[in-house]
C-alpha cells in the first residue's frame, strides 16, 4: 500500500501539492502528475536513507516554506530564533565540518549548525538575544579558519549556494594565496638550511661506515663534534622549528582537529613523523649526538604542503571553469497597485494577495495565480518541460518561469515565495546534510595510527625495562613513529587528487570533490534528465513545409515575438537571406537590411498562442491550431494531420498562413545530442541500470523507450518527483544523476553522485559533484573511464608511498638506520610518487 498522508491534496510520491486535475491510480494513491504515478507504480515504496535525511535542525529536514536566508524571529518557547549563513575559509574535509559544527553548537544560544565543506559554508540556527553574528564569526575562526558573514548583510540560500565556489568580494582571505606563501617560505628556509646541512652533517653521519678516524678528521675541519659540541645544530634547531610551525601549520591544524574529533586522518599521519623527527633531533642534539633528522622535518613538511597547495590550485582551476554561470532568480519586481501604477520593490517585501506585473520576456519573481487575461510562459527552468505553456486567468504561475508572450498580472500566493527559492533551499539542505565520503587514505590512517603509536609506546617501555634511561627510551619511541608512520600517503593522496582533477579539467570535466572518482566507480544506476541533457535543450526548426516567400514573411514577423519557437524560426529562415548574419544582432534592427525588412511590416499583433501582422500588404498568421480556429482561418485536413502527428511525438507544430488560409507547417523541437545512442549503450554495457526522468510529456520520450540500453523512462515528472524517484532508485544501489538545469538541482544533490552537463545553471553546478563544461554527452562515459584509471593510479601511489617504510623499517630493525639513508628514502619515495602521478590517466 502507498504511504498515508495527512492531507488529501498531497502527492503520494513526492509530497507536492496536487492540482485540481489530480491523477488517481489503482493503488488508491493521489498524484500531482502522471510521472509521479508511474514512478510509484514501477519502483514502489522502497526508499534508502538519503543525504537529506541526515539533517536534524529545527526545520526537520528540507525546508518547504521557501525560507530565503535569515528568518524573521519565530517563537520557540519564549526565544526568537534566526538563521545565518557564514563562509568559512579553510574548511576542506568532513573532519573540518564536524569540528566547526561542534564549536558552533557548544556556544550558548546556538540550537543547530550544519556545515558543508563542498560550499565552504556553515548554516547556524541561533537566538540573537543570546549571541550575535560577530560572536559566531569569532568563535568559528580558530586554528587558521576564518568565518565571515556573506555580503555583510542579509543571508540567503542563493548566496550560500550561488557563491559557494567563488570568493566573496566583501571579505575573506584567499586560501590559495596563504598556502602559496607558506609553501614559498618553506622552500626558501628549507633551501637555505639544507645546503649547509648536507655539506656539514651528511659526511659526519656517514663517517661511522668509514671508521672513527674519518669522523675525527672531518670534525676538526668542520667544527662539528669535539669538546665544543655540535656548533652548527642550534641554528638548525631554531630554523627547523620556524619552518615546521609556519609552513607546516596546515598539517598541524588538521592533525589537531583530527585528534579533537577522534577521527585520525592523513594530516595526523604526516604530522606524527614530522614532529617526531624534530623532537628526536632536538633530544639527540642535547645529548651531543649527530643522528639528527631536521632535514626530514623540512623536506616532508614542505613537500606535503606543496602537494596540498597544488591540489588547491587544481580545484581552483576547476572552479574558474564555471565562473560565467548564472542563477535564475529575481531580486526585485513591480508591485501592481489598484490604480494601475507600479512600484519596484524587493521580492522579499511582497505579501500574499498583492499583485505583481511581469512584462513579456521577464522572469516571474514569486509563485502566484494569473489574475487576468492570458500569457505564455516557459517553465523549463523549474519543471524541465521544454515547450512553453499557455496560461489563462486562474492558472498557477511558477516563480522562476519566463513570460514569453504577453504580460502577466499575478496574485502572490500564500507562501509569497518562489519555486526557485525552494529549489535553492533544498539544494543547501541536501549539501549540508552530506558529510562526504572519508578518503581511502583517511580510513587507512584511522587503522594504522593506533598500531604505530602503540608500537612506539611498547618500544619505549621495553627500553626502560632493559635499563635504558628515560632519554634513550623516548628516542626509541620516537624512532618507531619516525620510521613506522606511512607519511607518504599524505603526499600520495593530494598528488593523486590534483593530477586526476587536472586531467579531467583538460577534458572539459570539472570535479570539485576528491571522493568523486571513488563514488563513481560504485554507481549501479545512472539517471538522465532528457531536456538539455540527452537532447540539446535548444529549439530548432526540424521540418518546414510552406512556400519560401511565406517563410521569409513569417521570419520577419517573428523577429518581434518573444518565444523560443520564434527564435528558432528567425534563425532558420531570416539568416538564410542575410548570408548567415543574425537579424537580432545588437538587440534589434541593426543594419540597412533590417530596417528595410521592418518597414515591410505595417501591423503587428501578439496573441497568447502566436503572432499576426501585415507584411507587404499581406496578412500573415503564425501560431497553433487553436489560434487559427479562434480567428476562423481555414486549415486543410492534411495540415491539421501533420500538426497533430508532430504534437504526438513531442514536437511543437507552428501553423503558418496568409489572407485567411493556412498554407503550411513548421515543426520545432529540440533534437537529441550527437552520440546519445552510443553513450547510453556503453553505460548499459557496464552492467548499470539506465533510467530517464523528464518533465516533458510521454510523447516526447518515445525514441528513448525503445532504446535497448534504457531500462525505464518516466515522463511528466516534476522536480520534487525527480528527487523522490532518486530516493526510490537508491534502494537498488548507488545512483548517479545527469542533468543540466535548475529544476534538476535537488535531484542532483540527492543522488549519490550528481553530474551537471553543459551550460547548466550555477545551482545545478553547485548541486553536482561533476560539471561537464561542454555540451558533450560522451564526456559522461569519459568520467567513468577516468574513475577507473584514477583507481589504478591511487593503488599504485599508495603502494609507492609505503616504499619509505619498506626501506627505513628494515634498517631500524638491524640497527643500520642513518639520517642520510632516511633522507634517501624520502627522496626516492617522493620522486617516484611525482613521476607516477604526472603520467596521463588515459591514452588516446
C-alpha positions in Angstrom: 0.0 0.0 0.0 1.2 3.5 -0.6 2.2 5.6 2.3 -0.5 7.6 4.0 -0.6 11.3 4.0 -2.2 13.8 6.4 -3.8 15.8 3.6 -5.7 14.5 0.5 -4.0 17.3 -1.6 -0.5 15.8 -1.0 1.1 13.7 -3.8 1.6 10.1 -2.7 5.1 10.0 -4.2 6.7 13.5 -3.8 4.6 15.2 -1.2 3.9 18.1 -3.6 0.5 19.9 -3.8 -1.9 18.0 -6.0 -3.7 20.3 -8.6 -7.4 20.2 -9.2 -6.9 17.8 -12.1 -5.4 15.3 -9.8 -4.1 11.9 -11.1 -5.6 8.9 -9.3 -4.2 5.3 -9.5 -5.4 1.8 -8.9 -3.3 1.6 -5.8 -5.5 4.3 -4.2 -2.8 7.0 -4.2 -3.3 10.5 -5.4 -0.6 12.1 -7.6 0.4 15.5 -8.8 1.3 14.2 -12.2 1.2 11.0 -14.3 5.0 10.9 -13.9 4.8 10.5 -10.2 2.1 7.9 -10.6 4.2 5.9 -13.0 7.3 6.1 -10.7 5.3 4.8 -7.7 3.8 2.0 -9.8 7.2 0.8 -11.1 9.5 1.4 -8.2 7.1 1.0 -5.2 7.7 2.3 -1.7 11.3 1.2 -1.1 13.5 4.1 -0.2 17.0 4.1 1.1 18.2 6.7 3.7 19.5 9.6 1.7 21.6 12.7 2.2 18.7 14.9 3.2 17.7 12.6 6.0 20.9 13.4 7.9 19.6 16.9 8.6 18.5 17.4 12.1 17.7 21.0 12.6 14.5 22.6 13.9 13.2 22.6 10.4 13.2 18.8 10.5 14.7 18.3 7.0 14.3 20.1 3.8 12.5 23.5 4.1 9.2 23.6 2.3 8.3 27.1 3.2 10.9 28.6 0.9 12.8 30.4 3.6 15.3 32.7 2.0 18.1 33.4 4.4 17.8 34.9 7.9 14.3 34.2 9.0 12.0 36.6 10.8 12.1 35.7 14.5 9.8 32.8 15.3 8.6 31.8 18.7 10.5 28.9 20.1 9.2 28.7 23.6 10.0 32.3 24.7 13.0 32.5 22.5 13.2 34.0 19.0 15.4 32.1 16.5 17.2 33.3 13.5 19.4 31.8 10.8 22.7 32.9 9.3 24.9 31.5 6.6 28.7 32.0 7.2 31.5 31.4 4.8 34.4 29.6 6.5 37.7 29.6 4.6 40.0 26.6 5.3 37.2 24.1 5.6 38.2 21.3 3.2 37.0 17.9 4.6 34.4 16.1 6.6 36.6 16.3 9.7 36.5 20.1 9.4 32.7 20.0 9.1 32.3 18.0 12.3 34.8 20.2 14.2 33.2 23.5 13.2 29.7 22.2 13.9 30.8 21.1 17.4 32.3 24.6 18.1 29.1 26.3 17.0 26.8 24.1 18.9 28.8 24.5 22.1 28.1 28.2 22.1 25.2 29.4 24.3 22.2 30.4 22.1 23.0 28.1 19.2 20.4 25.4 18.6 21.8 23.8 15.5 24.7 24.1 13.0 25.1 22.4 9.6 28.4 22.8 7.7 29.2 21.9 4.1 32.8 21.8 3.0 31.5 21.5 -0.6 30.3 25.1 -0.3 32.7 26.2 2.4 29.6 27.4 4.3 28.0 26.8 7.7 24.4 27.4 8.5 23.7 28.3 12.1 20.3 28.5 13.9 20.7 30.8 16.9 19.0 33.0 19.4 20.0 36.6 18.5 19.3 37.7 22.1 22.0 35.3 23.4 24.7 35.5 20.7 25.5 37.9 17.8 26.7 37.1 14.3 30.0 38.7 15.1 30.4 36.4 18.1 29.7 33.4 15.9 32.3 34.5 13.4 34.9 34.9 16.1 34.0 31.5 17.6 34.3 29.8 14.2 37.7 31.4 13.4 40.1 29.2 15.4 43.2 27.4 14.2 43.5 29.1 10.9 39.8 29.0 9.9 38.2 32.3 9.0 34.5 32.8 9.3 32.8 35.8 7.6 29.2 36.7 7.0 28.2 36.7 3.4 27.8 40.1 1.8 28.0 41.7 5.2 24.2 41.6 5.4 21.1 39.6 4.8 22.0 36.0 4.1 20.1 33.6 1.9 20.4 30.2 0.4 21.1 31.8 -3.0 24.1 33.5 -1.6 25.2 30.4 0.2 24.8 28.2 -2.8 25.2 30.5 -5.7 28.5 31.9 -4.5 29.7 28.7 -2.9 32.5 28.1 -5.3 33.8 31.7 -5.6 35.4 34.0 -3.1 33.0 36.6 -1.6 34.1 40.0 -2.8 33.4 41.6 0.6 36.0 39.8 2.6 37.8 36.6 3.4 41.3 35.7 2.6 42.3 33.7 -0.4 43.3 30.3 1.0 45.4 29.6 -2.1 47.5 32.7 -1.5 48.1 31.8 2.1 49.1 28.2 1.2 51.3 29.5 -1.5 53.0 32.0 0.8 53.6 29.2 3.4 55.0 26.9 0.7 57.3 29.6 -0.7 58.6 30.4 2.8 59.2 26.7 3.4 61.2 26.4 0.2 63.3 29.4 1.0 64.1 28.5 4.5 64.5 24.8 3.6 66.9 25.6 0.8 68.9 27.9 3.0 69.2 25.3 5.7 69.7 22.1 3.6 72.7 23.2 1.7 75.0 23.7 4.8 73.2 20.8 6.4 74.2 18.4 3.6 77.7 19.8 3.4 78.4 19.7 7.2 76.2 16.9 8.6 75.8 14.2 5.9 79.6 13.4 5.8 79.7 13.2 9.6 76.6 11.0 9.7 78.2 8.6 7.1 81.5 8.6 8.8 80.6 5.6 11.0 80.7 3.5 7.9 84.3 4.5 7.3 85.8 4.4 10.8 86.1 6.8 13.7 89.2 8.3 12.3 87.3 9.7 9.4 84.9 11.4 11.8 87.8 13.0 13.8 89.4 14.4 10.6 86.0 15.8 9.4 85.1 17.2 12.8 88.4 19.1 13.1 87.9 20.6 9.6 84.2 21.5 10.1 83.9 22.4 13.7 81.4 19.5 14.3 81.8 17.3 17.3 84.7 17.5 19.7 84.6 19.2 23.0 82.8 22.3 21.7 79.8 20.1 20.7 77.8 20.3 17.6 78.2 24.0 16.9 76.0 24.3 13.8 73.0 22.4 15.3 71.5 25.2 17.4 70.8 27.2 14.2 69.1 24.2 12.6 67.0 23.6 15.7 65.6 27.2 15.6 65.1 27.4 11.8 63.6 24.0 11.5 61.1 24.9 14.2 60.2 28.1 12.3 59.6 26.0 9.1 57.6 23.4 11.0 55.3 25.9 12.6 54.9 28.3 9.7 55.0 26.1 6.6 53.6 23.0 8.3 50.7 24.8 10.1 48.0 23.3 7.8 49.3 19.9 8.7 49.4 20.7 12.4 45.9 22.2 12.2 44.5 19.2 10.5 46.2 16.8 13.0 44.8 18.7 16.0 41.3 18.7 14.5 41.5 15.0 13.8 42.6 14.4 17.4 39.9 16.7 18.8 37.3 14.8 16.8 38.9 11.4 17.3 39.0 10.9 13.6 42.6 10.1 12.5 43.4 11.4 9.0 46.3 11.8 6.7 47.2 15.2 8.3 47.9 13.3 11.5 49.7 10.6 9.6 52.2 13.2 8.3 52.4 15.3 11.5 53.4 12.3 13.7 56.7 11.5 11.9 57.5 15.2 11.1 57.1 16.3 14.7 58.7 13.1 15.9 61.8 13.8 13.7 62.0 17.3 15.1 61.7 16.2 18.8 64.1 13.3 18.2 66.7 15.6 16.7 66.4 18.1 19.5 66.9 15.4 22.2 69.8 13.9 20.2 71.4 17.4 19.9 71.1 17.9 23.7 72.7 14.5 24.2 75.6 15.5 22.0 74.7 13.1 19.2 74.7 13.8 15.4 71.9 11.4 14.3 69.5 14.3 13.8 66.6 14.4 11.3 65.9 18.1 10.9 66.2 17.7 7.1 63.4 15.1 7.2 61.2 17.5 9.0 61.8 20.3 6.5 61.6 18.2 3.3 58.5 16.2 4.3 56.6 19.2 5.7 57.4 21.4 2.6 56.6 18.5 0.2 53.3 17.7 1.6 52.2 21.3 1.9 53.3 21.8 -1.7 51.1 18.9 -2.7 48.2 20.4 -0.8 48.8 23.7 -2.5 48.9 22.0 -5.9 45.6 20.2 -5.1 44.1 23.6 -4.0 45.2 25.2 -7.3 43.8 22.4 -9.3 40.4 22.7 -7.6 40.5 26.5 -8.1 41.2 25.9 -11.8 38.2 23.7 -11.9 36.1 26.3 -10.2 37.2 29.0 -12.6 35.8 27.0 -15.5 32.3 27.8 -14.2 32.6 31.5 -13.2 30.3 32.6 -16.0 27.3 30.5 -14.8 24.3 32.4 -13.5 21.2 31.5 -11.4 17.6 32.0 -12.4 16.3 34.2 -9.5 14.7 37.6 -9.4 15.7 40.1 -6.7 13.2 42.8 -7.3 9.9 43.2 -9.2 7.0 45.6 -9.9 4.1 45.8 -7.4 0.9 46.4 -9.3 -1.3 48.8 -7.4 -5.1 49.2 -7.6 -4.9 52.5 -9.6 -2.8 50.8 -12.3 0.6 52.2 -11.2 3.6 50.1 -10.4 6.3 50.4 -7.8 9.6 48.5 -7.9 10.2 46.6 -4.6 12.4 43.9 -3.2 10.9 40.5 -3.8 11.2 39.7 -0.1 8.8 42.6 0.6 5.8 41.0 -1.2 2.9 39.9 0.9 0.3 37.2 0.0 -2.6 38.6 -2.0 -0.6 41.5 -3.6 -0.5 41.9 -7.4 2.7 41.8 -9.4 3.2 42.9 -13.0 5.5 40.8 -15.1 6.2 42.0 -18.7 7.0 39.9 -21.7 10.5 38.5 -21.6 10.8 38.9 -17.8 11.1 36.2 -15.1 8.2 35.6 -12.7 9.6 36.6 -9.2 7.3 34.5 -6.9 4.7 31.8 -7.1 1.1 33.0 -7.7 -2.1 32.9 -9.7 -2.7 34.7 -13.1 -5.2 37.4 -12.2 -6.5 38.2 -15.7 -6.0 37.6 -19.4 -3.7 35.1 -21.0 0.0 34.7 -21.4 2.6 32.1 -22.4 5.3 31.0 -20.1 8.5 29.0 -20.3 8.7 26.8 -17.2 11.7 24.8 -18.2 14.0 26.2 -15.5 11.6 24.8 -12.8 9.7 21.9 -14.4 12.0 20.8 -17.2 9.2 21.0 -19.7 10.8 22.1 -23.0 7.7 23.6 -24.6 6.1 26.9 -23.5 2.8 26.6 -21.7 -0.4 28.7 -22.2 -1.8 30.2 -19.0 -5.2 31.6 -18.5 -6.8 33.6 -15.7 -6.9 31.4 -12.5 -3.9 29.2 -13.6 -0.9 28.9 -11.3 2.3 30.7 -12.2 5.6 29.3 -11.0 8.3 31.6 -9.7 11.4 31.4 -11.9 9.4 30.8 -15.2 9.7 33.3 -18.0 6.8 35.1 -19.6 7.5 34.6 -23.3 4.3 36.1 -24.8 2.0 38.8 -23.4 2.2 40.2 -19.9 1.1 38.8 -16.6 -0.6 40.3 -13.6 -0.4 37.7 -10.9 -1.7 37.5 -7.4 1.0 36.5 -4.9 0.4 33.1 -3.3 0.1 32.4 0.4 3.8 31.5 0.7 5.0 34.7 -1.0 8.0 32.7 -2.2 9.5 31.4 -5.4 9.8 27.8 -6.6 13.4 28.7 -7.4 13.9 29.7 -3.8 12.6 26.4 -2.6 14.8 24.5 -5.0 17.8 26.5 -3.7 16.9 25.8 -0.1 16.5 22.1 -0.9 20.0 22.0 -2.5 21.5 23.7 0.5 19.9 21.3 2.9 21.0 18.3 0.8 24.5 19.6 0.6 24.8 20.5 4.3 23.4 17.1 5.2 26.2 15.4 3.2 29.3 15.0 5.3 31.3 13.5 2.4 32.9 10.2 2.0 36.1 9.6 4.0 39.1 9.2 1.7 40.7 5.8 1.5 43.9 7.2 3.0 42.0 8.6 5.9 40.4 5.2 6.5 43.8 3.6 6.4 45.2 6.3 8.8 42.4 5.5 11.4 43.7 1.9 11.4 47.4 2.3 11.2 48.0 5.3 13.6 46.8 3.4 16.7 49.0 0.5 15.7 52.1 2.6 15.2 51.6 4.7 18.3 51.0 1.5 20.3 54.2 0.1 18.9 56.1 3.2 19.9 54.8 3.1 23.4 55.8 -0.6 23.7 59.3 0.0 22.3 59.9 2.9 24.7 58.6 0.9 27.6 60.7 -2.1 26.7 63.8 0.1 26.6 63.0 1.2 30.2 62.6 -2.4 31.3 66.0 -3.2 29.8 67.6 -0.5 31.9 67.9 2.3 29.4 67.5 5.8 30.7 64.4 7.9 30.0 66.0 10.0 27.2 67.0 6.8 25.3 63.6 5.3 25.9 62.0 8.5 24.4 64.3 8.4 21.4 63.4 4.7 20.9 59.7 5.5 20.9 60.2 8.5 18.6 62.2 6.4 16.1 59.3 4.0 15.8 57.0 6.8 15.0 59.6 8.2 12.6 60.0 5.0 10.6 56.6 3.4 11.2 54.2 6.1 10.1 53.4 5.8 6.3 53.5 9.6 6.0 53.9 9.4 2.2 50.2 8.6 2.0 49.7 12.3 2.9 51.8 13.2 -0.2 50.3 10.5 -2.5 46.7 11.5 -1.8 46.8 15.2 -2.8 49.1 14.4 -5.7 46.6 11.7 -7.0 43.7 14.0 -6.5 45.3 17.1 -8.1 46.6 15.3 -11.2 43.3 13.5 -11.7 41.4 16.8 -11.4 43.8 18.4 -13.8 43.4 15.7 -16.4 39.6 15.8 -16.0 39.6 19.6 -16.5 41.7 19.3 -19.6 39.0 17.1 -21.0 36.2 19.6 -20.0 35.1 17.6 -16.9 35.1 19.7 -13.7 35.5 17.8 -10.5 35.1 19.5 -7.1 35.1 16.7 -4.5 38.1 14.4 -4.3 35.9 11.5 -3.4 34.0 11.7 -6.7 36.1 9.1 -8.5 35.7 6.7 -5.7 32.0 7.1 -5.6 31.7 7.0 -9.4 33.2 3.5 -9.5 30.4 2.2 -7.2 27.5 3.5 -9.3 24.7 1.0 -10.0 22.1 3.2 -11.6 22.6 6.2 -13.9 19.6 8.6 -14.2 19.4 11.0 -17.1 17.3 14.1 -17.5 16.0 14.5 -21.0 15.7 18.1 -22.0 19.1 19.8 -22.2 20.8 16.6 -21.3 20.0 13.8 -23.8 18.6 16.5 -26.1 20.1 19.8 -26.9 17.5 21.9 -25.0 17.5 24.4 -27.8 14.5 24.9 -30.1 15.4 24.2 -33.7 13.3 24.0 -36.9 13.1 20.3 -37.7 10.7 20.4 -40.6 9.2 23.2 -42.8 6.5 22.6 -45.4 5.4 26.1 -46.7 6.2 28.4 -49.6 9.6 30.1 -49.4 8.2 33.6 -49.6 5.7 32.9 -46.8 8.6 31.5 -44.6 10.5 34.7 -45.2 7.5 36.8 -44.2 7.0 34.7 -41.1 10.6 35.2 -40.1 10.2 39.0 -40.4 7.1 38.8 -38.2 8.7 36.5 -35.6 11.5 39.0 -35.1 9.1 41.0 -33.0 7.9 38.0 -30.9 9.4 36.7 -27.6 9.2 32.9 -27.8 11.8 30.1 -28.1 9.9 28.9 -31.3 10.2 32.4 -32.7 13.9 32.4 -32.2 14.2 29.1 -33.9 12.2 30.3 -36.9 14.1 33.5 -37.3 17.4 31.6 -37.0 16.3 29.1 -39.7 14.8 31.4 -42.3 15.9 35.1 -41.7 19.6 34.2 -41.5 19.4 32.5 -44.9 18.6 35.8 -46.6 21.3 37.7 -44.7 24.2 35.3 -45.6 24.3 34.0 -42.0 24.1 37.3 -40.2 21.9 37.4 -37.1 18.9 39.6 -37.7 18.6 40.1 -34.0 22.2 41.3 -33.5 22.7 44.2 -31.2 19.2 43.6 -29.7 17.1 44.7 -32.7 17.2 46.5 -36.1 21.0 46.8 -36.6 21.6 47.5 -40.3 20.1 48.7 -43.5 18.6 45.2 -44.4 16.9 45.0 -41.0 15.4 48.5 -41.4 14.1 47.6 -44.8 12.6 44.3 -43.5 11.0 46.1 -40.6 9.4 48.6 -42.9 7.6 45.8 -44.7 5.5 45.2 -41.5 2.7 47.7 -41.3 0.7 45.9 -38.5 1.7 43.6 -35.7 -0.5 41.8 -33.1 0.7 39.4 -30.4 -1.6 36.6 -29.3 -1.2 34.2 -26.5 -0.5 31.3 -28.9 1.0 33.1 -31.8 1.5 36.4 -33.7 -0.3 38.2 -36.5 0.6 41.0 -38.8 0.6 42.6 -42.2 3.8 42.0 -44.3 4.0 43.7 -47.7 0.2 44.3 -47.6 -0.4 40.6 -46.9 -1.9 39.5 -43.6 0.2 36.7 -42.1 -0.8 34.5 -39.1 1.6 32.2 -37.2 0.5 30.0 -34.3 -1.1 26.8 -33.2 -4.2 25.1 -34.5 -6.4 26.7 -31.8 -5.4 30.2 -32.8 -6.3 29.5 -36.5 -9.7 28.1 -35.3 -10.4 31.0 -33.0 -9.7 33.6 -35.8 -11.7 31.4 -38.3 -8.9 30.9 -40.7 -9.2 27.8 -42.8 -7.0 24.8 -42.1 -6.8 21.8 -44.5 -7.1 18.3 -43.2 -3.5 17.5 -44.4 -2.0 20.4 -42.4 -4.1 19.5 -39.3 -2.9 15.9 -39.6 0.7 16.9 -39.9 0.4 19.2 -36.9 -1.3 16.6 -34.8 1.4 14.0 -35.7 4.1 16.4 -34.7 2.5 17.1 -31.3 2.0 13.4 -30.6 5.8 12.9 -30.8 6.6 15.8 -28.5 7.3 18.4 -31.2 5.8 21.9 -31.4 3.8 22.4 -34.7 3.6 26.0 -35.8 0.9 26.7 -38.5 1.6 29.5 -40.9 -0.8 31.1 -43.3 -1.9 34.3 -45.1 -5.1 36.0 -46.1 -7.3 33.7 -44.1 -5.9 30.3 -45.1 -3.2 28.1 -43.6 -0.5 27.2 -46.1 2.0 25.1 -44.2 3.5 23.8 -41.0 6.8 24.5 -39.3 7.8 21.7 -36.8 10.0 23.0 -34.0 11.7 20.9 -31.2 14.9 20.0 -29.5 16.9 17.2 -31.1 19.0 14.5 -29.3 22.6 15.3 -28.8 25.2 13.8 -31.0 26.3 10.4 -29.7 23.5 10.0 -27.2 22.8 6.5 -28.5 26.4 5.3 -28.1 26.7 6.9 -24.6 23.6 5.1 -23.3 24.7 1.8 -24.9 28.2 2.0 -23.4 27.0 2.8 -20.0 24.4 0.0 -20.1 27.3 -2.4 -21.1 28.9 -1.6 -17.8 26.0 -3.5 -16.1 24.4 -0.3 -14.9 20.7 0.4 -14.9 19.8 3.3 -17.1 16.8 5.5 -16.2 15.4 8.6 -18.0 13.5 11.3 -16.0 11.9 14.2 -17.7 9.2 16.9 -17.2 8.2 16.5 -20.8 5.1 14.6 -21.8 5.3 10.9 -22.7 5.1 11.6 -26.5 8.5 13.3 -26.4 10.2 10.3 -24.9 9.1 7.6 -27.4 12.6 7.4 -29.0 14.1 6.6 -25.6 11.6 4.0 -24.6 12.6 1.8 -27.5 16.4 2.1 -26.8 17.8 -1.3 -25.8 20.1 0.2 -23.2 17.3 2.1 -21.3 15.6 0.3 -18.5 13.0 2.8 -17.5 11.6 6.1 -18.9 9.5 8.3 -16.6 7.8 11.3 -18.3 5.9 14.2 -16.8 7.9 14.1 -13.5 8.1 17.4 -11.6 11.3 18.4 -9.7 10.1 17.1 -6.4 9.1 13.9 -8.1 12.6 13.5 -9.6 14.0 13.8 -6.1 11.6 11.2 -4.8 12.4 8.9 -7.7 16.2 9.1 -7.0 15.4 8.0 -3.4 13.4 5.1 -4.7 16.2 4.1 -7.0 18.8 4.3 -4.2 17.2 1.2 -2.7 18.7 -0.6 -5.7 22.2 0.7 -5.2 24.4 3.8 -5.8 22.7 6.3 -8.1 24.3 8.9 -10.4 22.1 11.7 -11.8 22.9 13.5 -15.0 21.1 16.9 -15.5 21.6 20.4 -16.7 19.1 22.8 -15.2 17.9 24.4 -12.0 14.9 22.1 -11.9 17.4 19.2 -11.7 19.4 20.6 -8.8 17.6 18.9 -5.9 17.8 15.5 -7.7 21.4 16.1 -8.5 22.1 16.8 -4.8 20.0 13.8 -3.6 21.8 11.4 -5.9 24.9 9.6 -4.6 26.7 11.4 -7.4 25.5 14.3 -9.5 26.7 15.2 -13.0 25.8 18.6 -14.4 26.0 18.8 -18.2 27.0 21.7 -20.4 26.0 25.3 -19.7 23.8 24.3 -16.8 22.8 26.9 -14.2 25.0 27.7 -11.3 22.5 26.0 -9.0 22.8 22.8 -10.9 26.6 23.0 -10.9 26.6 23.6 -7.1 24.3 20.6 -6.6 26.5 18.4 -8.7 29.8 16.6 -7.9 30.9 16.8 -11.6 30.2 19.5 -14.1 30.8 18.9 -17.8 31.7 22.2 -19.3 31.0 21.4 -22.9 27.7 20.1 -24.3 29.3 16.7 -24.9 27.2 13.8 -23.6 30.1 11.4 -24.5 32.0 13.0 -21.6 29.7 11.2 -19.2 31.3 7.9 -20.4 34.7 9.5 -20.2 34.2 10.3 -16.5 33.7 6.6 -15.8 36.9 5.8 -17.7 38.8 8.5 -15.7 37.4 7.0 -12.5 38.7 3.5 -13.4 42.1 5.0 -14.3 42.2 7.1 -11.2 41.7 4.0 -9.1 44.6 2.3 -10.7 46.8 5.4 -10.0 45.7 5.6 -6.4 46.5 1.9 -5.8 49.9 2.4 -7.4 50.6 5.6 -5.4 49.6 4.0 -2.2 52.0 1.2 -2.9 54.8 3.6 -3.7 54.0 5.6 -0.5 55.0 2.6 1.5 58.4 2.5 -0.1 59.7 4.8 2.6 58.7 2.5 5.4 59.9 -0.5 3.4 63.4 1.0 3.4 63.6 2.5 6.9 61.9 -0.2 9.0 64.4 -3.0 8.0 67.3 -0.5 8.6 65.9 0.3 12.0 65.4 -3.3 12.9 69.0 -4.2 12.0 70.4 -1.1 13.7 71.6 0.5 10.5 69.1 3.4 10.3 71.0 6.5 9.4 69.6 10.1 8.8 71.2 10.1 5.3 69.5 6.8 4.4 66.2 8.1 5.8 66.5 11.2 3.6 67.4 8.9 0.6 64.2 7.0 1.3 62.2 10.3 1.4 63.7 11.5 -1.9 63.2 8.1 -3.6 59.6 7.9 -2.4 58.6 11.4 -3.3 60.3 11.2 -6.7 58.5 8.0 -7.7 55.2 9.4 -6.5 55.6 12.5 -8.5 56.6 10.6 -11.6 53.7 8.2 -11.4 51.2 11.0 -10.6 52.0 13.1 -13.6 51.6 10.3 -16.1 48.5 10.6 -18.3 45.5 8.8 -16.9 44.0 7.9 -20.3 45.9 7.4 -23.5 44.1 8.4 -26.7 
